[in-house]
Amino acid sequence: MTQTKAYALATETKEDEVRRLTEKLGTLVNLRAINTTLDEVPLAELRDVEVLLPFIHSKVGPTELDAMPNLKIIATRSTGFDHIDLNETEERGITVCNVPGYGETAVAEYTFALLLNISRKVHLADSRTKRGDYTLEGLRGFDLYGRTIGVIGAGAIGLRVIRIATGFGMRVLVYDEVQRKRNRLLAEVLGFNFVQLDELLREADVVTLHAPSLPSTYHMINREALSKMKRGSYLVNTARGTLVDTHAVAWALDTGILAGVGLDTFEGEEFLQREEELLGESGAEEKLRMLVQNNMLQRRPNVIITPHMAFNSNEALLRILDTTIENVQAFLTGDPQNVVRPRR
């Protein structure tokens, strides 16, 4: 790195985020902050970027990387990094850092916000009473106590979900082959059982997803998986939209396998704010198909869809910013931290 300030670009920022980034990194970088995604910046304006601080909706692939020949580090303001082409960054010698732990509490609590809403029909009751209708017909819910919850993914967020679930008095089954091998003692300490995926799907009243987006997890909740679930069960996804086949979920709702669904993330969510622009893009037909499917799900009374906001608490956002700032500082002083690499 030269002694002059590095040129940094932060995407999808809010005013309070810009203030904190500027305050903490101002002596190290010249920061340009935008409130849009990276694809809305003309490629010609990216040439001098050395430090990129994107959020999850800013795709960073070969085209973007070609436009940033001086790029040294991508410090994504997120735990997930599936929006970044890690094979390309590794080949080009670009360091990628993430925020490995910031939203365990926020996302886990939001998981139960969705679950409690669909289990007790809070969203339906709210819309009904706002219309002046105070009847209870069709609003009967069920207790979480004594029910079986299947947690797919026992990382930091999944473990927090497990703790909350045991507090509700739920029986907890967990599928995570990596954690099963590493942390067998966890099951005894936290009072849950590691099981195979088929058993989890068969036994759970509620399935909640906390796995990363990988080729191996793409559409892991598909028609075959859903057909193994008990009738009248529930699905919650606060992880990644690619884990769930939206068309299969609609089928499971139609057939009564699923009684309710809570989605904070879903396939194609990145296209929602620019539907008209999709018409001229390659692959538009598939993208628009996903949007139509999601719109159809949104109209169902037993489905709750929110705009990928499980992480969105004051405390979590502050941790995101502070860890991102530390990642940039560590890299610029020659000691990178929280580095992520392609999974082989």
Secondary structure as UniProt FT lines:
FT   STRAND          6..10
FT   HELIX           15..25
FT   TURN            26..28
FT   STRAND          29..33
FT   HELIX           38..40
FT   HELIX           43..46
FT   TURN            47..48
FT   STRAND          51..53
FT   TURN            56..57
FT   HELIX           62..66
FT   TURN            69..70
FT   STRAND          73..75
FT   TURN            82..83
FT   HELIX           86..92
FT   STRAND          95..97
FT   HELIX           104..120
FT   HELIX           122..130
FT   TURN            131..132
FT   TURN            137..138
FT   TURN            145..146
FT   STRAND          148..152
FT   HELIX           156..167
FT   TURN            168..169
FT   STRAND          171..175
FT   HELIX           177..182
FT   HELIX           184..190
FT   STRAND          193..194
FT   HELIX           197..203
FT   STRAND          206..209
FT   HELIX           215..217
FT   TURN            218..219
FT   HELIX           223..227
FT   TURN            231..232
FT   STRAND          233..237
FT   HELIX           241..243
FT   HELIX           246..255
FT   STRAND          258..263
FT   TURN            267..268
FT   HELIX           269..274
FT   HELIX           276..280
FT   TURN            282..283
FT   HELIX           284..298
FT   TURN            301..302
FT   STRAND          303..305
FT   TURN            310..311
FT   HELIX           314..332
FT   TURN            333..334
//
